[in-house]
Each structure stands twice: as structure tokens, then as C-alpha cells.
Amino acid sequence: MLWALDQTQLPDREVELELRDAASVAAAISRLAIRGAPLIGVAGGYGLAMELAHDPRPQRARSAAEQLSGARPTAVNLSYAVNRVLKAALVVAPGELAAAALAEARRIHETELAASAAIARHGAEHLGPEVRRVLTHCNTGALAAPGSGTALGVVEELRQRGWLEGVLATETRPLLQGARLTAWELGRLAIPHEVIVDAAAPGLMAAGAADAVIVGCDRVAANGDVANKVGTYMLALGARAAGIPFVVAGPTSTIDLECPSGEAITIEQRVPDEVRALRGQTVTPPGTPVRNPAFDVTPADLISALVTERGVAAPVNAQTIRSLTGRP
């Protein structure tokens, strides 16, 4: 059984989910009860392992892996982790599939835990003590990745080193991951912060309210383009205009060398009611047409640095991205 905090209930209630198979894990990922690229990868790996504990047939492993990988198509960590577990299961004897799958899922979990700690160190060292005020988007802490998280892990490390004065956190429409989740995490960490509406960010950057922007990522293409929560591209443009660093933080499991550029990234389109309503209250006229992309793509040339557990790519381009992966 996999226990997971239902993030759709935060900050009002802390509700734990009991997940027992691939279908329940896929459903939790799809409805954002479990979210954050590194975390859904870990959850997907465990989901496949649990499924094989019930039905250790190779054909069931393949169908469950497809179900899990399709739960959210943009974040490459999910398919990466699920395919790793599937491969580990299919190379052993039939009676060992479940054990092999669980062992690989645990290895992925341990790797992502270590990655979060390393990202925090590398990110803080890259930004340095002159970055006192940070602006961030969506949620990138322990709710999104094992350990301390990605971008928020860097923020926490800056605070621990005595460099950080405060954080501006965008509300992150339409589902308010910043207002609900990032504010909840920053409050628990006792890090000074203010929540802002998404549209306020560029103006506040121009006014000098932030020394740097740091965000997470759901997929990094081979040329360094980054897919992340919708609204990220706007922040990158604002940071460029304000002359401040725009830094992306994420594990190397988020890098997809098979994806040549951001144009090839599948952008998840979510249901219209996420935009038509705000926390259950309808805010548009009935039947209003809606376009609801969950992510956007930030071109590599707008990104100051990509911080990973293996180091920092700066500038961000095909050569520096490939060097982080260890692949020729």
C-alpha cells in the first residue's frame, strides 16, 4: 500500500490516501492529489510495483505501465520512472517480477531524495549571498519532490545559510498551487513570504522586489527549452526585462534528450471547469469557452541556469544540457 497526502485538500485539511494498485495511483496523479514532476515519478514507480504484487504477469505490467505513464503526459519523470520499473521487472524470471519492480521503485525514490539535497546545495551556491529576495511559481517543495524539493529546496538552503530575506510566491492560477501549497510549506518552514497574483509578478520584478526568480520544471528538452507550470514563460520574460536571473531547478530525470526542443513537448490540456471556477465557486458566465493548458514552454535563451543534482548548466544549451546527463 502507498500512503500519500491528498494535495487537493490542502491547506484546509490534511487527508491521507490509501493507494493499492496502478489504477488508484494513476487516478491520484491525474486529479493532482499527487503532483510535482519528481514526486509523480516516484509514485508511478510504486504504483507499477504494487500492481505486479497483485498480478505478476508481463502483459499486466505493460498495460499498467501505459496507464500510469498516460496519467500526466508533460512531466517526463513519470514515464521515465515507470519505464525503469517495467524494464527491471521484465528481465527477471516470472516469479520475481514483483520483487524486482519494488526494488527498482525504491532505488528511484532514494535517487530522487539524494537529488533534492544536491539541487539545494548547487542552487544556493550558484545564486550566492547577494540573492536575498526570491520570486517563485507553482509548488516545488516537499509536496512536489522527495526530500526538500527542487526550487523550494534551494530557497530553504538559502535561508539556512542566512542569506534569504523573503519569498514572493505567485498564487498560480487556475488551481492555486502557490497560494495553497507553497504558502503552506513556507509557513511550516517559518520562511518569510508574501503571496501575489500571477499578473503582479513582472511589475514587481521591474520595481526591484526580487533579486532572482527560481522555478521547477516538468520536462527539459535536449536544447534546454523547459516546460513548466503555465505562467512560467511570463516570469522568464519579466526577469529578462528586469535584468535579474531566471533559474530553473530540477533533477536530471527531468531531462528528455529524445525531445529535441520545446516545440515537441506535449502540453497537457485540462478540463475547462478548472478555469471557470475558483475553489468551487463559479466565476464565469455559464458555458464560457475556455482554453486550459497546464504548462507552457520557456525557451532556453531566457533561462540563466539549470540547477540539477549533477551541477549547474549555465548557459543553458544543447551542449551543457547533455553534459549533465553523462551521455555522449
C-alpha positions as CSV (number, residue, x, y, z in Angstrom):
1,M,0.0,0.0,0.0
2,L,1.2,3.5,-0.8
3,W,0.2,6.3,1.5
4,A,0.0,9.8,0.0
5,L,-1.1,13.2,1.2
6,D,-4.1,14.4,-0.9
7,Q,-2.8,17.8,-2.1
8,T,-6.2,18.8,-3.4
9,Q,-7.4,19.1,0.2
10,L,-4.6,21.4,1.3
11,P,-4.4,23.8,3.1
12,D,-7.9,23.2,4.6
13,R,-7.4,19.5,5.6
14,E,-4.5,17.0,5.7
15,V,-6.0,13.8,4.3
16,E,-4.0,10.7,3.6
17,L,-4.9,8.5,0.6
18,E,-4.5,4.7,0.7
19,L,-3.4,3.6,-2.8
20,R,-3.2,-0.1,-3.6
21,D,-2.7,-0.5,-7.3
22,A,-1.8,1.2,-10.6
23,A,-5.3,2.4,-11.3
24,S,-5.6,4.3,-7.9
25,V,-2.1,5.8,-8.3
26,A,-2.9,6.9,-11.9
27,A,-6.2,8.5,-10.8
28,A,-4.5,10.3,-7.9
29,I,-1.8,11.7,-10.3
30,S,-4.4,12.7,-12.9
31,R,-6.5,14.7,-10.4
32,L,-3.4,16.3,-8.9
33,A,-3.8,14.6,-5.5
34,I,-0.2,13.7,-6.1
35,R,1.7,16.2,-8.2
36,G,5.2,17.6,-8.9
37,A,7.3,16.0,-11.6
38,P,9.8,14.1,-9.4
39,L,7.1,13.0,-6.9
40,I,4.7,11.6,-9.6
41,G,7.7,9.7,-11.0
42,V,8.3,8.0,-7.6
43,A,4.6,7.4,-7.1
44,G,4.3,5.9,-10.6
45,G,7.1,3.5,-9.9
46,Y,5.5,2.3,-6.7
47,G,2.1,2.1,-8.5
48,L,3.5,-0.3,-11.0
49,A,5.3,-2.4,-8.3
50,M,2.0,-2.7,-6.3
51,E,0.1,-3.8,-9.4
52,L,2.7,-6.5,-10.0
53,A,2.3,-7.7,-6.4
54,H,-1.4,-8.4,-7.3
55,D,-0.8,-9.7,-10.8
56,P,2.8,-10.5,-11.8
57,R,2.2,-11.2,-15.5
58,P,4.3,-9.4,-18.1
59,Q,1.3,-8.4,-20.1
60,R,-0.3,-6.8,-17.0
61,A,3.0,-5.0,-16.3
62,R,2.9,-3.4,-19.8
63,S,-0.7,-2.3,-19.6
64,A,-0.3,-0.9,-16.1
65,A,2.8,1.0,-17.2
66,E,0.9,2.5,-20.1
67,Q,-2.0,3.5,-17.8
68,L,0.4,5.2,-15.3
69,S,2.5,7.0,-17.9
70,G,-0.6,8.5,-19.5
71,A,-1.9,10.0,-16.3
72,R,0.1,13.2,-17.0
73,P,1.9,13.4,-20.3
74,T,4.0,16.5,-20.0
75,A,6.2,15.6,-17.0
76,V,8.8,13.2,-18.3
77,N,9.7,11.9,-14.8
78,L,6.5,9.8,-14.7
79,S,7.2,7.8,-17.9
80,Y,10.9,7.7,-17.0
81,A,10.3,6.1,-13.6
82,V,7.5,3.8,-14.8
83,N,9.6,2.5,-17.7
84,R,12.6,1.9,-15.4
85,V,10.5,-0.2,-13.2
86,L,8.9,-2.0,-16.1
87,K,12.3,-2.8,-17.6
88,A,13.6,-4.1,-14.3
89,A,10.6,-6.4,-13.9
90,L,10.7,-7.8,-17.4
91,V,14.3,-9.0,-17.3
92,V,13.8,-11.4,-14.4
93,A,12.1,-14.8,-14.0
94,P,8.3,-14.6,-13.9
95,G,8.2,-15.4,-10.2
96,E,10.5,-12.5,-9.4
97,L,8.7,-9.7,-11.3
98,A,7.0,-8.1,-8.2
99,A,10.2,-8.1,-6.1
100,A,12.3,-6.7,-8.9
101,A,9.7,-3.9,-9.6
102,L,9.6,-2.9,-5.9
103,A,13.4,-2.9,-5.6
104,E,13.7,-0.6,-8.6
105,A,10.9,1.7,-7.4
106,R,12.8,2.1,-4.1
107,R,16.0,2.8,-6.0
108,I,14.3,5.6,-7.9
109,H,12.9,7.0,-4.6
110,E,16.3,7.0,-3.0
111,T,17.9,8.6,-6.0
112,E,15.3,11.5,-6.0
113,L,15.8,12.0,-2.3
114,A,19.6,12.5,-2.8
115,A,18.9,14.6,-5.9
116,S,16.8,17.1,-3.9
117,A,19.6,17.6,-1.3
118,A,22.2,18.1,-4.1
119,I,20.0,20.5,-6.0
120,A,19.6,22.7,-2.9
121,R,23.3,22.9,-2.4
122,H,24.2,23.6,-6.0
123,G,21.3,26.2,-6.3
124,A,22.3,28.1,-3.2
125,E,25.9,28.2,-4.3
126,H,25.0,29.4,-7.8
127,L,22.7,32.2,-6.6
128,G,25.1,33.3,-3.8
129,P,24.6,35.6,-0.8
130,E,23.6,38.6,-2.9
131,V,20.2,37.0,-3.7
132,R,18.1,38.0,-0.7
133,R,14.6,38.1,-2.2
134,V,13.3,35.3,-4.4
135,L,10.2,35.0,-6.6
136,T,8.9,31.5,-7.3
137,H,5.9,30.0,-9.1
138,C,3.7,27.0,-8.5
139,N,4.9,24.5,-5.9
140,T,8.3,22.9,-5.8
141,G,8.9,21.8,-2.2
142,A,8.5,18.6,-0.4
143,L,5.0,18.3,-1.8
144,A,6.4,18.1,-5.3
145,A,9.6,16.1,-4.9
146,P,11.1,13.7,-2.3
147,G,13.2,15.5,0.3
148,S,13.2,19.3,0.4
149,G,12.0,19.7,-3.2
150,T,13.6,21.4,-6.1
151,A,13.3,25.2,-6.4
152,L,11.9,25.5,-2.8
153,G,14.7,23.2,-1.7
154,V,17.1,25.9,-2.9
155,V,15.1,28.6,-1.2
156,E,15.3,26.6,2.1
157,E,19.0,26.2,1.7
158,L,19.4,30.0,1.1
159,R,17.5,30.5,4.4
160,Q,19.7,28.0,6.3
161,R,22.8,29.8,5.1
162,G,21.4,33.1,6.5
163,W,21.2,34.8,3.1
164,L,17.4,34.8,2.4
165,E,15.2,37.7,3.4
166,G,11.9,36.6,1.9
167,V,9.9,34.9,-0.9
168,L,7.3,36.2,-3.3
169,A,5.1,33.3,-4.3
170,T,2.7,33.5,-7.2
171,E,-0.8,32.3,-6.5
172,T,-0.6,30.1,-9.6
173,R,-4.0,30.1,-11.3
174,P,-6.1,28.2,-12.0
175,L,-5.5,25.7,-9.2
176,L,-3.7,27.9,-6.8
177,Q,-0.7,25.6,-6.1
178,G,1.3,28.7,-5.0
179,A,-1.4,30.2,-2.7
180,R,-2.5,26.8,-1.3
181,L,0.7,24.6,-1.3
182,T,3.7,26.9,-1.4
183,A,2.3,29.2,1.2
184,W,1.5,26.2,3.4
185,E,5.1,24.8,3.0
186,L,6.8,28.2,3.6
187,G,4.7,28.8,6.7
188,R,5.6,25.4,8.1
189,L,9.3,26.2,7.4
190,A,8.9,29.7,9.0
191,I,10.3,31.4,5.9
192,P,9.0,35.0,5.4
193,H,6.8,35.1,2.3
194,E,4.1,37.0,0.5
195,V,1.6,35.6,-2.0
196,I,1.0,37.7,-5.1
197,V,-1.5,37.3,-8.0
198,D,0.3,35.9,-11.1
199,A,-0.1,39.1,-13.1
200,A,1.7,41.2,-10.4
201,A,5.0,39.4,-10.9
202,P,6.5,41.2,-13.8
203,G,5.7,44.6,-12.4
204,L,7.2,43.7,-9.0
205,M,10.3,42.4,-10.7
206,A,10.6,45.7,-12.6
207,A,10.2,47.6,-9.3
208,G,13.1,45.7,-7.8
209,A,11.1,43.5,-5.4
210,A,13.0,40.3,-6.3
211,D,16.7,39.6,-6.9
212,A,16.1,36.3,-8.8
213,V,13.3,34.0,-10.0
214,I,13.6,30.3,-9.4
215,V,11.1,27.7,-10.6
216,G,10.9,23.9,-11.1
217,C,10.4,22.0,-14.3
218,D,8.4,19.2,-15.7
219,R,10.4,18.5,-18.8
220,V,13.7,19.8,-20.2
221,A,14.2,19.3,-23.9
222,A,17.6,18.5,-25.4
223,N,18.2,22.1,-26.5
224,G,17.4,23.4,-23.0
225,D,13.8,24.6,-23.5
226,V,11.8,24.0,-20.4
227,A,8.1,23.0,-19.9
228,N,6.8,24.1,-16.5
229,K,3.5,25.2,-14.9
230,V,1.6,27.7,-17.1
231,G,2.8,31.2,-16.3
232,T,6.4,30.4,-16.2
233,Y,7.2,31.9,-19.6
234,M,5.7,35.2,-18.4
235,L,8.1,35.2,-15.5
236,A,11.1,34.5,-17.7
237,L,10.2,37.4,-19.9
238,G,9.7,39.6,-16.8
239,A,13.0,38.6,-15.4
240,R,14.8,39.3,-18.6
241,A,13.3,42.8,-18.8
242,A,14.2,43.4,-15.2
243,G,17.7,42.2,-15.6
244,I,17.5,39.5,-12.9
245,P,18.4,35.8,-13.1
246,F,15.8,33.3,-14.1
247,V,16.9,29.9,-12.7
248,V,15.2,26.5,-13.2
249,A,15.8,23.7,-10.7
250,G,15.1,20.0,-11.3
251,P,16.7,16.6,-11.3
252,T,18.4,15.1,-14.4
253,S,15.5,12.7,-14.6
254,T,13.5,15.7,-16.0
255,I,15.9,16.0,-19.0
256,D,14.5,14.3,-22.1
257,L,17.3,14.0,-24.7
258,E,14.8,12.3,-27.1
259,C,12.8,15.6,-27.2
260,P,14.7,18.0,-29.5
261,S,13.1,21.2,-28.4
262,G,10.1,22.7,-26.6
263,E,8.0,22.5,-29.8
264,A,8.0,18.7,-29.4
265,I,6.7,18.7,-25.8
266,T,3.1,17.6,-25.4
267,I,1.3,20.2,-23.4
268,E,-1.5,18.8,-21.2
269,Q,-4.9,20.4,-21.8
270,R,-7.0,20.2,-18.7
271,V,-10.8,20.5,-18.1
272,P,-12.5,23.9,-18.6
273,D,-14.1,23.9,-15.2
274,E,-10.7,24.5,-13.5
275,V,-10.7,27.9,-15.1
276,R,-14.5,28.6,-14.8
277,A,-14.5,28.1,-11.1
278,L,-12.3,29.2,-8.2
279,R,-12.2,26.8,-5.2
280,G,-15.7,25.5,-6.2
281,Q,-17.2,28.9,-6.9
282,T,-18.1,29.6,-10.5
283,V,-16.6,32.9,-11.7
284,T,-17.5,33.0,-15.4
285,P,-20.9,33.1,-17.2
286,P,-22.3,29.6,-17.8
287,G,-20.8,27.8,-20.7
288,T,-18.0,30.3,-21.2
289,P,-15.4,28.8,-23.7
290,V,-12.1,28.0,-22.0
291,R,-8.6,27.1,-23.1
292,N,-6.7,25.5,-20.2
293,P,-3.1,24.5,-20.9
294,A,-1.5,23.2,-17.8
295,F,2.0,24.1,-18.9
296,D,4.0,26.5,-21.1
297,V,7.4,26.3,-22.6
298,T,10.3,28.7,-21.8
299,P,13.0,29.0,-24.4
300,A,16.5,28.1,-23.3
301,D,17.8,31.6,-24.1
302,L,15.6,33.1,-21.4
303,I,17.0,30.7,-18.7
304,S,20.0,31.9,-16.8
305,A,20.9,28.5,-15.4
306,L,19.5,24.9,-14.9
307,V,20.4,23.6,-11.5
308,T,20.5,19.8,-11.1
309,E,21.9,17.3,-8.7
310,R,24.9,16.9,-11.0
311,G,25.7,20.5,-11.2
312,V,24.6,23.7,-13.0
313,A,24.2,24.3,-16.7
314,A,25.0,27.9,-17.5
315,P,24.5,29.0,-20.2
316,V,21.6,26.6,-21.0
317,N,22.1,25.0,-24.4
318,A,22.3,21.6,-26.0
319,Q,25.9,21.1,-25.0
320,T,25.6,22.0,-21.4
321,I,22.4,20.0,-21.0
322,R,23.9,16.9,-22.5
323,S,27.0,17.3,-20.2
324,L,24.7,17.0,-17.2
325,T,23.3,13.7,-18.3
326,G,26.6,11.9,-18.7
327,R,25.6,10.8,-22.2
328,P,27.8,11.4,-25.2
